[in-house]
């Protein structure tokens, strides 16, 4: 683009010189002088402006999904003949969705506004790229590095759900049930006995049984099953064409479920993979304040291809078993058996597929109709 403008300017300058050569008068002299002086002065303004210009990016902290968020760039220190150009880029941490808006600012109009509109929820990272200061005529430009980043939380449109817990299950504060499939850490209950393995705690050796069997035997502790609801969000990307919609739907379903449980007075925990810290984030929700805090945190979650599923991550960082476990996922996650220990496990599958998994209740739904498909849910 700049090469074309330089070529056009060269052609114009040649025309002005020929005009002056054949018509030597005040008018042709003025045209030639202006053709040389104005671009040169504008280029000089660019050189000086680059050393003094400061750029500020501003954006709202949050907006509703589908609404327009007004962002602005303010350039201070530009001289009269200089123009700032830049591209405002937004990238969703959850879906990878990208948007770009071209902006320009000058001494006369130092504020440039751009509109951010995203179809999916999550946190959008805003930054300025391809920033440069150029002259009015587009003949010369100096690249500018702008280290200004803003984050906008795009809140999903939640829907109401009527939740019922499976029969013969109650949600109470204290647990009196233990897993029959997995050992744990509760010394008040014995899971079983096995042969000693180097590294086992000495205090767990059962000395009387060891004497009878002539070999060291270790008592495995019981694993209590918490009479509580656990909600897990799987942010693994699938590579499918509609992966962004499926991730958005999984997030919306989990937050809607959490809000409905809170309104019904049911204490629950919410977990997801924190990719920045490479660990599990797990929060307990007891009231509306907790629900709001968790919503703000989980909307910053990022998605990526995973070798480790949310089930693997949960079992790696938490030894608890919950009476009711619900996994909201864009596709059927691996390792669901790791969440099973005589409890109820439900998967809310946002890609609309009708997959099945042994011992796990799979509830498929679509992003378009999830408010109707998940209006009544038993977990």
C-alpha positions in Angstrom: 0.0 0.0 0.0 2.8 2.4 1.0 4.7 1.5 -2.2 1.7 2.5 -4.3 1.4 5.8 -2.5 5.1 6.6 -3.0 4.8 5.7 -6.7 1.7 8.0 -7.0 3.5 10.8 -5.1 6.5 10.4 -7.4 4.3 10.7 -10.5 2.6 13.8 -9.0 5.9 15.4 -8.2 7.1 14.8 -11.7 3.9 16.3 -13.0 4.4 19.4 -10.8 8.0 19.8 -12.0 6.9 19.6 -15.7 4.1 22.0 -15.0 6.6 24.5 -13.4 9.1 24.0 -16.3 6.5 24.7 -19.0 4.4 27.3 -17.1 6.8 29.3 -14.9 4.4 31.4 -12.9 3.2 32.0 -9.3 0.7 29.2 -9.4 3.0 26.5 -10.7 5.7 27.6 -8.2 3.2 27.3 -5.4 2.1 23.8 -6.5 5.7 22.6 -6.7 6.7 24.1 -3.3 3.6 22.6 -1.6 4.3 19.2 -3.2 7.7 19.2 -1.7 7.2 21.1 1.6 4.0 19.5 2.9 5.1 15.9 2.7 8.5 16.7 4.1 7.0 18.6 7.0 4.6 15.7 7.7 7.5 13.2 7.6 9.4 15.3 10.1 6.4 15.4 12.4 6.4 11.6 12.3 10.0 11.3 13.3 9.5 13.6 16.2 6.1 12.1 17.3 7.5 8.6 17.6 9.8 9.7 20.4 7.0 11.4 22.4 3.8 9.6 21.7 2.0 7.6 24.4 -0.9 5.2 23.7 -3.6 4.2 26.2 -6.1 1.4 25.6 -9.3 1.3 27.6 -12.1 -1.2 27.7 -15.0 -2.2 30.0 -14.3 -4.9 32.6 -17.2 -7.0 31.5 -20.1 -7.1 29.1 -23.0 -9.5 28.3 -22.6 -12.1 25.6 -23.7 -10.7 22.2 -23.6 -7.0 23.4 -21.2 -4.5 21.9 -18.3 -3.4 24.2 -17.0 0.0 23.4 -13.2 0.1 23.5 -11.0 3.2 22.8 -7.4 4.1 22.1 -6.1 7.5 23.1 -2.9 8.8 21.5 -1.1 11.7 23.3 1.9 13.6 22.0 1.2 13.4 18.2 2.3 16.5 16.2 0.0 18.0 13.6 1.3 16.1 10.6 1.4 12.7 12.2 -1.3 10.0 12.4 -1.3 6.9 14.6 -2.6 3.7 13.0 -3.1 0.4 14.8 -5.2 -2.8 14.9 -7.2 -3.6 18.0 -7.2 -7.4 18.4 -9.3 -9.5 20.7 -8.8 -13.2 21.4 -11.0 -15.3 23.6 -9.1 -17.5 26.1 -11.9 -20.1 26.1 -12.7 -20.5 22.4 -9.8 -19.0 20.6 -12.2 -16.7 18.7 -10.3 -13.7 17.3 -11.6 -10.2 16.2 -9.7 -7.3 14.7 -10.6 -3.6 14.2 -8.5 -1.0 12.5 -8.2 2.3 14.3 -6.5 5.7 13.6 -5.9 8.8 15.7 -4.4 12.2 15.1 -3.7 15.5 16.9 -7.2 16.7 16.0 -8.9 13.5 17.0 -6.7 11.8 19.6 -9.4 9.3 20.6 -10.2 6.3 18.3 -13.2 4.1 19.2 -13.7 0.5 18.3 -16.5 -2.0 19.0 -15.9 -5.5 20.4 -18.6 -8.0 19.8 -18.1 -11.7 20.6 -20.5 -14.6 20.1 -19.0 -16.7 23.0 -18.5 -16.2 26.7 -15.2 -16.2 28.5 -12.4 -13.7 28.9 -11.2 -11.7 25.9 -7.7 -10.4 25.8 -7.4 -7.1 24.0 -4.1 -5.8 22.6 -2.8 -3.4 19.9 -0.8 -4.7 17.0 0.7 -3.3 13.9 0.9 0.1 15.6 2.7 2.8 13.7 3.0 6.6 13.3 2.8 7.7 9.7 2.5 11.0 7.7 -0.7 12.3 6.2 0.2 11.2 2.7 1.2 7.6 3.6 4.8 8.0 2.4 6.6 7.1 5.6 5.8 5.2 8.7 7.6 4.3 12.0 6.6 1.1 13.8 5.5 1.6 17.4 5.6 -1.0 20.2 2.5 -0.7 22.4 2.5 -2.8 25.6 -1.1 -2.2 26.6 -3.3 -5.1 27.3 -6.9 -5.3 28.7 -9.1 -8.2 29.7 -12.9 -8.1 29.1 -15.1 -10.7 30.8 -18.0 -11.8 28.5 -20.7 -13.1 30.7 -23.0 -15.8 29.3 -26.7 -15.6 29.1 -27.7 -18.0 31.9 -31.0 -19.9 32.1 -33.1 -21.4 34.9 -32.9 -25.1 35.7 -35.0 -27.2 38.0 -32.7 -29.6 39.7 -33.6 -32.8 41.5 -31.2 -35.2 43.2 -31.3 -38.9 42.5 -33.5 -41.1 44.7 -32.1 -42.2 48.0 -29.5 -39.5 48.0 -29.4 -36.6 50.4 -27.1 -33.6 50.6 -25.8 -33.2 54.1 -22.8 -31.7 55.8 -21.4 -34.8 57.3 -20.7 -38.0 55.4 -21.2 -41.5 56.8 -20.5 -43.3 53.6 -17.2 -44.7 52.3 -16.1 -45.7 48.9 -16.1 -49.5 48.3 -13.8 -49.1 45.3 -11.0 -46.7 46.3 -8.8 -46.4 49.4 -8.5 -43.0 51.1 -7.2 -41.2 54.1 -9.8 -41.5 56.9 -8.3 -43.5 59.8 -11.7 -44.1 61.3 -12.6 -46.5 58.6 -10.7 -49.5 57.1 -10.8 -50.0 53.4 -8.8 -53.3 53.4 -5.5 -54.9 54.0 -2.6 -55.6 51.7 1.1 -56.5 51.7 3.6 -53.8 52.8 5.2 -51.9 50.0 8.4 -49.8 50.6 7.3 -46.2 51.2 4.1 -47.1 53.1 3.7 -45.2 56.4 4.9 -47.3 59.3 1.8 -46.3 61.4 -0.4 -48.1 59.0 1.3 -51.5 59.5 -1.1 -53.9 61.2 1.3 -55.7 63.6 -1.0 -58.4 64.9 -2.0 -59.4 61.4 1.6 -59.3 60.3 2.5 -61.8 63.0 -0.2 -64.2 62.0 0.8 -64.1 58.3 4.6 -63.8 58.8 4.7 -60.8 56.4 4.1 -57.1 56.9 0.5 -56.2 56.3 -0.7 -52.6 55.8 -4.2 -51.3 56.7 -5.6 -49.1 53.9 -7.7 -46.2 55.2 -11.3 -45.5 54.1 -12.3 -42.9 51.6 -15.3 -40.9 52.7 -17.9 -40.0 50.0 -18.9 -36.4 50.5 -22.7 -36.0 50.5 -22.2 -33.0 48.2 -22.5 -32.1 44.5 -19.4 -31.6 42.4 -19.5 -29.7 39.1 -16.5 -30.1 36.7 -15.8 -28.2 33.5 -13.9 -29.8 30.8 -12.0 -27.2 28.6 -10.3 -29.6 26.3 -10.5 -28.6 22.6 -11.8 -31.2 20.2 -10.6 -29.7 16.8 -14.2 -30.0 15.5 -15.7 -27.2 13.4 -18.2 -26.4 16.1 -15.7 -26.7 19.0 -16.2 -23.0 20.0 -19.9 -23.4 20.3 -19.6 -26.6 22.3 -17.1 -25.0 24.8 -19.4 -22.0 25.2 -22.4 -24.2 25.8 -20.6 -26.3 28.4 -19.5 -23.2 30.3 -23.1 -21.8 30.1 -24.6 -25.0 31.3 -22.2 -25.3 34.3 -22.8 -21.7 35.4 -26.6 -22.1 35.0 -26.5 -25.3 37.0 -24.4 -23.7 39.7 -26.7 -20.7 40.0 -29.8 -23.0 40.2 -28.2 -25.2 42.9 -27.3 -22.0 44.9 -30.9 -20.7 44.6 -32.1 -24.1 45.9 -29.7 -23.9 48.9 -27.6 -26.9 47.8 -23.9 -26.6 48.7 -21.7 -27.7 45.8 -18.1 -27.5 44.6 -16.9 -26.3 41.1 -13.7 -27.5 39.6 -11.8 -26.8 36.4 -8.2 -27.0 35.1 -6.1 -23.9 35.8 -3.7 -24.0 32.8 -1.6 -21.1 34.0 -0.8 -22.9 37.3 -1.1 -26.4 35.8 -3.3 -27.5 38.6 -7.0 -28.0 39.5 -9.0 -25.1 40.7 -11.7 -26.2 43.2 -14.1 -23.8 44.9 -17.0 -24.4 47.3 -20.2 -22.6 46.7 -22.5 -22.1 49.7 -24.3 -18.8 48.9 -24.8 -16.2 46.1 -21.6 -14.4 47.0 -19.6 -17.6 46.4 -21.5 -18.3 43.2 -20.6 -14.8 41.8 -17.0 -15.2 42.8 -16.7 -18.6 41.2 -18.3 -17.3 38.0 -15.8 -14.5 37.8 -12.9 -17.0 38.2 -14.1 -19.8 35.9 -14.8 -17.3 33.1 -11.0 -16.7 32.9 -10.4 -20.4 32.1 -8.5 -21.2 28.9 -9.0 -24.1 26.5 -6.4 -26.2 24.8 -5.8 -29.7 23.5 -5.2 -32.1 26.4 -3.6 -35.4 27.0 -4.9 -35.1 30.6 -8.6 -35.0 30.9 -10.5 -33.2 33.6 -11.1 -36.5 35.3 -7.4 -37.3 35.4 -6.7 -33.7 36.7 -9.3 -34.0 39.4 -8.1 -37.3 40.6 -4.5 -36.1 40.6 -5.2 -33.0 42.7 -8.1 -34.2 44.9 -8.7 -37.5 46.7 -12.4 -36.7 47.5 -15.4 -38.5 46.1 -18.7 -36.7 45.8 -22.1 -38.3 46.0 -23.2 -36.4 42.9 -20.7 -35.5 40.2 -21.6 -33.6 37.1 -19.2 -33.0 34.2 -20.0 -30.3 31.6 -18.0 -31.1 28.5 -17.8 -30.4 24.8 -17.1 -34.1 24.2 -17.1 -37.2 26.2 -14.0 -37.0 28.5 -11.6 -39.8 29.1 -11.2 -41.4 32.5 -14.8 -41.1 33.8 -14.3 -44.3 35.8 -11.8 -42.3 38.0 -14.8 -40.3 39.3 -16.9 -43.4 40.1 -16.8 -44.9 43.6 -20.4 -46.0 44.2 -21.6 -42.5 43.6 -23.7 -41.0 40.7 -21.8 -39.4 37.8 -23.6 -37.4 35.1 -22.1 -35.9 31.9 -23.8 -32.9 30.2 -22.5 -33.3 26.7 -22.7 -30.0 24.7 -21.9 -31.4 21.3 -25.4 -33.0 21.1 -24.0 -36.5 20.6 -25.7 -39.6 21.9 -22.6 -41.3 23.3 -22.9 -43.7 26.2 -20.5 -44.8 28.9 -20.8 -47.7 31.4 -22.3 -46.6 34.7 -22.4 -42.9 33.7 -25.5 -40.9 32.8 -25.0 -39.0 29.6 -27.3 -36.0 28.9 -26.7 -34.6 25.4 -27.8 -31.1 24.6 -27.3 -28.4 21.9 -26.2 -24.8 22.3 -29.3 -23.6 20.5 -31.9 -25.4 22.6 -30.1 -26.0 25.9 -32.5 -23.8 27.9 -35.3 -26.2 27.0 -33.3 -29.5 27.0 -31.8 -28.8 30.4 -34.8 -27.2 32.1 -35.5 -30.3 34.2 -32.4 -32.2 35.3 -31.8 -35.1 37.7 -28.3 -35.6 39.0 
